[in-house]
Amino acid sequence: MEQDAVKKVVLRRVSWLVIAWVIILGLGALAIAAVLNVTSVHGFRRGWQGIPVFLLLAGIAGRVANCKVMLGKDLLTVVGPLRTHRIPKAAIRGVPVDSQGSLDIDLGKESKVWVFAFGGSLVDHYVGSTRKAQQEIKAWLRSSPAGGAPQATAEPQTQWTRCWSADSSLALGLGTVMIGVIWMALTGGF
């Protein structure tokens, strides 16, 4: 039996991953220092409040770092911070880059999907990662389908983006706030 080994190509800005980890680790160190400093002066009753701030900011940074474009067999997936678009190859009419350097997926009929992972940036003006991604997607579009029956539907699908690490951080941050507020209310007010 022959298996279809489909290699997914993932396009993302490496700089976003580096920046996200610098932010997360830097905020982690600052949060620990702030919690210890505030706790030493005002007690843990006030010191704990830096923990959910760190968790929420780390979750936001994680969602931004998770943005990417994935090229599958005959499906392009655009992962944004909030929404994920799954677009069949047959539905794509073009891959323009606008005057600000942002990459779009043109679906025709004045419908476009903006690619957050390759939104214009000052650094990209010199590095050219958006143009490289555009060329990679164009080459993928020109490639023939990898065999099998043609896709029945050419309708793009959209869903909420899931990112377990960022979502866990956001949930822990909100949970910490709720538990902390209840604890403070039960032990003598704010």
Secondary structure, DSSP 8 states (H G I E B T S, - for coil): --------EEE--HHHHHHHHHHHHHHHHHHHHHHHHHHHHH-HHHHTTHHHHHHHHHHHHHHHHT-EEEE-SSEEEEE-SSEEEEEEGGG--B--B-TTS-BEEE-STT-EEE-GGG---HHHHHH-HHHHHHHHHHHHHHS---SSS--S----EEEE---HHHHHHHHHHHHHHHHHHHHHHHTT--
